[in-house]
Amino acid sequence: MTRFISLLIVALACTGVAQSAEPSKRHAVAAEQTKPANLPVILLTGYEPFGPGKPANPSWEGIKNLDGQERNGYRLVARELPVVWGAPLPALEKLIDEFHPAAIFSFGQGGGYTIETLAQNKRGAIPDNAGKLPRQPLIVPDGPAEYQATIDAEGLAERLKSRGQTVRISTEAGNYLCEEALYTLEHLKANAKQPLTVAFCHVPPLKADAGQGPTTPETVQAFVESVLDAWAEQARPATVSEEAPAVARQQAADPREKEVRELIDRYFTSWSSADLLTYGKCFMPQAAIHMIEPSGRLVTLPLAPFLKSQQEAHRSSPNKMTETAERTEIRFDANLAHALVYWKLVDGERIEYGYDHFTLMKSEGEWRIVNIVFYAVKPSAADATK
């Protein structure tokens, strides 16, 4: 592995930290990364039954068998949430800290298959599974009155319908734990340190007929899988003919996106051509670079030693290394931009894939990188067998 392993070794050497670089260890790491556990994570959540002796909750029954599976290049992690007021926030915070998911799709029991698009910051006077009414009427005391769902619900619904799913868009999440989950998800996304996709869907009770016969754990799981596939299809880069109108609309809506994409293009082009002077100008002078090792350990470097490590990596490589952005997602928060870039690195026969999480700000009229978190997720098969 090039950028993620060998460059990390060089970077640490520049800061005076000794690292072992035995080939057998590097190859063992490469082999380990082919396992699903090293893929980026999609977190799935469902709820427990509504009390002792109550029927099984379809939201959990429909996702529990997906735990640990690989789908569309992601590892799926399924967890059950308690039906208790106030539980979603600490539970989801803990899961985010543990798994650092790229996306969270939460499900709950409702009247049918729906994508929820509005969460209000209030709790209904309904007892939870502990038999208690909410102690605090607001989900987040200092939070906004409501959150609009950030998922492209209409686009997702159309793709689900094309897959034969009966689904509708809803603005009534129910004032119970499902609405609390959606509000919590959007609150966590709004305050996230890296881009995060979140969504909440209701599924019908088991045995209920939601337009496609009796609901079973298998039919709910099929719906969840369709949601994941439809979202992955939305996230994939479009063809040139499909992409052009969408890009034009985005640029008309927010001209900053074009500027950020130009910076990201310059970032990858200058690195691939080993033009470290231009590459360095993509960063703020005080920028920090965070590299996540395959073991999960975080290493942070200031800009100067990082640039020196990149220069040394190009100098010592027997091949011309090139890196390209395969997919880019951009959002803006006030004066900051956040970009998630899925990249492909080619070093001779060796190919590596990974993610860059950028935070950018405008300085002296130009967008520049404040920090990056990057990690590799998938080496080539040839890489893993050497």
C-alpha positions as CSV (number, residue, x, y, z in Angstrom):
1,M,0.0,0.0,0.0
2,T,1.4,3.3,-0.9
3,R,-0.2,6.5,0.4
4,F,-1.7,5.0,3.5
5,I,1.1,2.7,4.7
6,S,4.4,3.8,3.1
7,L,3.6,7.5,3.3
8,L,2.6,7.2,6.9
9,I,5.9,5.5,7.7
10,V,7.8,8.3,6.0
11,A,5.7,11.0,7.6
12,L,6.3,9.5,11.1
13,A,10.0,9.3,10.4
14,C,10.0,13.0,9.6
15,T,8.7,13.7,13.1
16,G,11.2,11.4,14.7
17,V,8.9,8.5,15.5
18,A,10.4,5.2,14.7
19,Q,8.3,2.7,12.8
20,S,8.9,-0.9,11.6
21,A,8.6,-1.3,7.8
22,E,9.0,-5.0,7.4
23,P,7.5,-6.1,4.1
24,S,5.7,-9.1,5.8
25,K,3.9,-6.7,8.2
26,R,2.8,-4.4,5.4
27,H,1.5,-7.3,3.4
28,A,-0.3,-8.6,6.4
29,V,-2.0,-5.3,6.8
30,A,-3.0,-5.2,3.1
31,A,-4.5,-8.7,3.4
32,E,-6.4,-7.7,6.6
33,Q,-7.9,-4.7,4.8
34,T,-9.7,-6.9,2.3
35,K,-12.0,-8.1,5.1
36,P,-15.4,-6.4,5.5
37,A,-14.4,-5.1,8.9
38,N,-12.1,-2.6,7.3
39,L,-14.7,-1.1,5.0
40,P,-16.5,2.2,5.8
41,V,-19.5,1.6,7.9
42,I,-23.2,2.1,7.4
43,L,-25.0,2.0,10.8
44,L,-28.5,0.6,10.9
45,T,-30.8,1.0,13.9
46,G,-34.1,-0.4,14.9
47,Y,-36.2,-0.4,18.0
48,E,-37.0,-3.1,20.6
49,P,-40.6,-4.2,21.2
50,F,-43.0,-1.7,22.8
51,G,-42.7,-3.3,26.2
52,P,-42.6,-6.9,27.7
53,G,-44.9,-9.3,26.0
54,K,-45.5,-7.0,23.0
55,P,-45.0,-8.2,19.4
56,A,-41.5,-8.1,17.9
57,N,-40.6,-4.7,16.5
58,P,-40.3,-5.0,12.7
59,S,-37.7,-2.3,12.6
60,W,-35.2,-4.5,14.5
61,E,-36.4,-7.8,13.0
62,G,-35.8,-6.4,9.5
63,I,-32.2,-5.3,10.1
64,K,-30.7,-7.7,12.6
65,N,-29.6,-10.3,10.0
66,L,-27.8,-7.6,8.1
67,D,-25.3,-7.0,10.9
68,G,-21.8,-7.7,9.6
69,Q,-22.7,-8.0,6.0
70,E,-21.0,-6.1,3.2
71,R,-23.1,-4.1,0.7
72,N,-22.1,-1.6,-2.0
73,G,-18.6,-1.3,-0.5
74,Y,-19.8,-0.7,3.1
75,R,-19.9,-2.9,6.2
76,L,-23.3,-2.9,7.8
77,V,-23.6,-2.6,11.5
78,A,-27.1,-3.2,13.0
79,R,-28.0,-2.1,16.6
80,E,-31.2,-2.2,18.6
81,L,-32.3,1.0,20.4
82,P,-34.4,1.0,23.6
83,V,-37.9,2.6,23.6
84,V,-36.9,5.0,26.3
85,W,-37.2,8.8,26.3
86,G,-33.8,10.4,26.0
87,A,-32.0,7.2,24.9
88,P,-31.4,7.9,21.2
89,L,-28.9,10.7,21.7
90,P,-26.4,8.9,24.0
91,A,-26.9,5.6,22.2
92,L,-26.2,7.2,18.8
93,E,-23.3,9.3,20.1
94,K,-21.6,6.1,21.4
95,L,-22.2,4.2,18.2
96,I,-20.7,7.1,16.1
97,D,-17.7,7.2,18.4
98,E,-17.3,3.4,18.0
99,F,-17.8,3.0,14.3
100,H,-17.4,6.4,12.7
101,P,-20.1,5.6,10.1
102,A,-20.4,7.3,6.7
103,A,-24.2,7.0,7.0
104,I,-26.9,6.1,9.5
105,F,-30.2,4.7,8.5
106,S,-32.7,4.3,11.3
107,F,-36.0,2.5,11.2
108,G,-39.1,2.3,13.4
109,Q,-42.6,0.8,13.5
110,G,-45.3,2.9,11.9
111,G,-48.3,2.7,9.6
112,G,-46.5,1.7,6.5
113,Y,-43.3,2.2,4.5
114,T,-42.5,5.9,4.8
115,I,-39.5,8.2,4.6
116,E,-39.8,10.8,7.3
117,T,-38.9,14.3,6.4
118,L,-39.7,16.5,9.4
119,A,-38.7,16.2,13.0
120,Q,-40.1,18.6,15.7
121,N,-38.3,19.3,18.9
122,K,-41.0,18.1,21.2
123,R,-42.0,14.9,22.9
124,G,-45.5,13.5,23.2
125,A,-47.1,12.7,26.6
126,I,-46.7,8.9,26.0
127,P,-45.2,6.5,28.4
128,D,-42.0,4.7,27.3
129,N,-41.0,1.1,28.0
130,A,-39.9,2.2,31.5
131,G,-43.4,3.4,32.1
132,K,-42.4,7.0,32.3
133,L,-43.5,10.1,30.6
134,P,-40.8,12.4,29.2
135,R,-39.2,14.5,32.0
136,Q,-38.2,17.2,29.5
137,P,-40.7,18.2,26.8
138,L,-37.9,19.1,24.3
139,I,-35.6,16.6,22.7
140,V,-32.7,19.0,22.7
141,P,-33.4,22.0,25.1
142,D,-31.4,24.5,23.1
143,G,-32.1,23.0,19.7
144,P,-34.1,24.4,16.8
145,A,-37.9,24.0,16.8
146,E,-37.6,21.5,14.0
147,Y,-35.3,19.8,11.5
148,Q,-36.0,19.2,7.9
149,A,-34.6,15.8,6.8
150,T,-31.4,16.3,4.8
151,I,-31.8,13.1,2.8
152,D,-33.1,13.5,-0.8
153,A,-36.4,11.9,0.2
154,E,-38.1,12.5,-3.2
155,G,-35.2,11.0,-5.2
156,L,-34.9,8.1,-2.8
157,A,-38.7,7.4,-3.0
158,E,-38.6,7.4,-6.8
159,R,-35.8,4.9,-6.8
160,L,-37.5,2.7,-4.3
161,K,-40.7,2.7,-6.3
162,S,-38.7,1.7,-9.4
163,R,-37.6,-1.3,-7.4
164,G,-41.2,-2.3,-6.7
165,Q,-41.4,-0.9,-3.1
166,T,-44.5,0.8,-1.9
167,V,-43.3,3.9,-0.1
168,R,-44.5,7.4,0.6
169,I,-43.0,10.6,2.0
170,S,-44.2,11.7,5.5
171,T,-44.0,14.9,7.6
172,E,-45.7,13.3,10.6
173,A,-43.1,11.3,12.5
174,G,-45.3,10.7,15.5
175,N,-44.1,12.7,18.6
176,Y,-42.7,9.4,20.1
177,L,-39.3,7.7,20.0
178,C,-39.2,7.6,16.2
179,E,-39.5,11.4,15.9
180,E,-36.9,11.7,18.6
181,A,-34.6,9.4,16.6
182,L,-34.9,11.5,13.4
183,Y,-34.5,14.8,15.3
184,T,-31.4,13.4,17.1
185,L,-29.9,12.2,13.8
186,E,-30.3,15.6,12.1
187,H,-28.9,17.3,15.3
188,L,-25.9,15.0,15.2
189,K,-25.4,15.6,11.5
190,A,-25.6,19.4,11.9
191,N,-22.9,19.2,14.5
192,A,-20.8,16.4,13.0
193,K,-17.0,16.9,12.5
194,Q,-17.2,15.1,9.1
195,P,-19.9,14.6,6.4
196,L,-22.6,12.2,7.6
197,T,-25.7,10.9,5.8
198,V,-28.7,10.3,8.0
199,A,-32.3,9.1,7.3
200,F,-35.3,7.7,9.2
201,C,-37.9,5.4,7.7
202,H,-41.0,3.8,9.2
203,V,-41.9,0.2,8.4
204,P,-45.3,-1.5,9.0
205,P,-46.0,-3.8,11.9
206,L,-45.4,-7.5,11.3
207,K,-48.3,-9.3,9.7
208,A,-49.9,-6.0,8.6
209,D,-50.6,-5.6,4.9
210,A,-48.8,-2.5,3.5
211,G,-49.9,-3.1,-0.1
212,Q,-47.6,-6.0,-0.8
213,G,-49.1,-8.8,1.4
214,P,-48.4,-9.5,5.0
215,T,-45.3,-7.8,6.5
216,T,-42.6,-10.2,7.6
217,P,-39.0,-9.8,8.8
218,E,-38.0,-10.8,5.3
219,T,-40.1,-8.1,3.5
220,V,-38.8,-5.4,5.9
221,Q,-35.2,-6.5,5.3
222,A,-35.9,-6.4,1.5
223,F,-37.1,-2.8,2.0
224,V,-34.0,-1.9,4.0
225,E,-31.8,-3.4,1.4
226,S,-33.6,-1.4,-1.3
227,V,-33.1,1.8,0.7
228,L,-29.4,1.1,0.9
229,D,-29.1,0.3,-2.8
230,A,-31.2,3.3,-3.8
231,W,-29.0,5.6,-1.7
232,A,-25.8,4.0,-3.1
233,E,-27.2,4.6,-6.6
234,Q,-27.9,8.3,-5.8
235,A,-24.3,8.7,-4.4
236,R,-22.6,7.2,-7.5
237,P,-21.2,9.6,-10.0
238,A,-23.6,10.2,-12.9
239,T,-22.6,9.9,-16.6
240,V,-21.6,13.1,-18.3
241,S,-25.0,13.5,-19.9
242,E,-26.8,12.8,-16.6
243,E,-24.5,14.9,-14.5
244,A,-24.4,18.1,-16.5
245,P,-27.9,19.5,-15.7
246,A,-27.5,18.6,-12.0
247,V,-24.1,20.3,-11.8
248,A,-25.5,23.4,-13.5
249,R,-28.4,23.5,-11.0
250,Q,-26.0,23.1,-8.1
251,Q,-23.7,25.8,-9.3
252,A,-26.6,28.2,-9.9
253,A,-27.8,27.5,-6.4
254,D,-24.4,27.9,-4.7
255,P,-21.5,29.2,-6.8
256,R,-19.1,28.2,-4.0
257,E,-19.4,24.6,-5.0
258,K,-17.6,25.2,-8.3
259,E,-14.8,26.9,-6.5
260,V,-14.4,24.1,-4.0
261,R,-14.4,21.5,-6.8
262,E,-11.7,23.4,-8.6
263,L,-9.5,23.3,-5.4
264,I,-10.1,19.6,-5.0
265,D,-9.2,19.0,-8.6
266,R,-6.0,21.1,-8.1
267,Y,-5.2,19.1,-5.0
268,F,-5.3,15.7,-6.7
269,T,-3.7,16.9,-10.0
270,S,-0.7,18.6,-8.3
271,W,-0.1,15.6,-6.0
272,S,-0.2,13.2,-9.0
273,S,2.3,15.4,-10.9
274,A,4.5,15.6,-7.8
275,D,4.1,19.4,-8.0
276,L,4.5,19.9,-4.2
277,L,4.7,23.7,-4.4
278,T,1.2,23.9,-6.0
279,Y,0.0,21.1,-3.7
280,G,1.2,22.9,-0.6
281,K,-0.7,26.1,-1.6
282,C,-3.9,24.1,-1.4
283,F,-3.6,24.2,2.4
284,M,-3.8,26.9,5.1
285,P,-0.3,27.3,6.6
286,Q,-1.6,26.1,10.0
287,A,-3.4,23.1,8.5
288,A,-3.4,19.7,10.2
289,I,-3.4,16.3,8.5
290,H,-4.9,13.3,10.2
291,M,-4.1,9.8,9.1
292,I,-6.0,6.8,10.4
293,E,-3.9,3.6,10.5
294,P,-5.5,0.2,9.6
295,S,-5.4,-0.5,13.3
296,G,-7.6,2.5,13.9
297,R,-4.9,4.6,15.6
298,L,-5.0,8.3,14.7
299,V,-1.8,10.1,13.7
300,T,-1.8,13.9,13.3
301,L,0.9,15.9,11.5
302,P,1.4,19.6,10.9
303,L,1.7,20.7,7.3
304,A,5.5,21.0,6.8
305,P,6.5,17.4,7.8
306,F,3.5,16.1,5.9
307,L,4.6,17.8,2.6
308,K,8.1,16.6,3.2
309,S,6.8,13.0,3.5
310,Q,4.8,13.3,0.2
311,Q,7.9,14.6,-1.6
312,E,10.0,11.7,-0.3
313,A,7.3,9.2,-1.3
314,H,7.3,10.4,-4.9
315,R,11.1,10.5,-5.0
316,S,11.5,6.9,-3.7
317,S,8.7,5.3,-5.6
318,P,9.8,3.3,-8.6
319,N,6.5,4.1,-10.3
320,K,4.7,7.3,-11.2
321,M,1.9,7.5,-8.5
322,T,-1.4,9.1,-9.5
323,E,-4.5,9.7,-7.4
324,T,-7.9,10.7,-8.7
325,A,-11.2,11.6,-7.1
326,E,-13.8,9.0,-7.9
327,R,-16.7,10.6,-6.1
328,T,-17.1,14.0,-4.3
329,E,-19.8,15.2,-1.9
330,I,-19.8,18.9,-0.7
331,R,-21.8,20.8,1.8
332,F,-21.5,24.2,3.4
333,D,-21.9,25.3,7.0
334,A,-21.7,29.1,7.4
335,N,-18.2,30.0,6.1
336,L,-16.8,26.5,6.0
337,A,-17.0,23.8,3.3
338,H,-16.9,20.1,4.0
339,A,-16.0,17.7,1.2
340,L,-16.0,13.9,1.3
341,V,-13.9,12.5,-1.5
342,Y,-13.6,8.8,-2.4
343,W,-10.2,8.4,-4.1
344,K,-8.3,5.9,-6.2
345,L,-4.5,5.7,-6.0
346,V,-2.5,3.9,-8.7
347,D,1.2,2.9,-8.0
348,G,2.2,0.6,-10.8
349,E,0.2,-2.6,-10.4
350,R,-0.9,-1.6,-7.0
351,I,-4.3,0.1,-6.6
352,E,-5.7,1.5,-3.4
353,Y,-9.0,3.1,-2.5
354,G,-9.9,5.4,0.4
355,Y,-11.5,8.6,1.7
356,D,-10.4,12.1,2.3
357,H,-12.6,14.2,4.6
358,F,-11.8,17.9,3.9
359,T,-12.7,21.0,6.0
360,L,-12.0,24.2,3.9
361,M,-12.3,27.9,4.5
362,K,-11.8,30.9,2.2
363,S,-8.6,32.9,2.8
364,E,-7.6,35.9,0.7
365,G,-10.3,35.1,-1.8
366,E,-9.4,31.4,-2.3
367,W,-10.6,28.2,-0.7
368,R,-7.9,26.4,1.2
369,I,-7.8,23.2,3.3
370,V,-8.0,23.6,7.1
371,N,-7.6,19.9,7.8
372,I,-7.9,16.5,6.3
373,V,-8.8,13.1,7.7
374,F,-7.8,10.4,5.3
375,Y,-7.7,6.6,5.4
376,A,-7.5,3.7,3.0
377,V,-10.3,1.2,2.8
378,K,-9.5,-1.3,0.1
379,P,-6.3,-2.4,-1.6
380,S,-6.2,-4.4,-4.9
381,A,-6.4,-8.2,-4.7
382,A,-2.9,-8.4,-6.1
383,D,-1.7,-6.1,-3.3
384,A,-3.2,-8.4,-0.7
385,T,-1.5,-11.5,-2.0
386,K,2.0,-10.3,-2.3
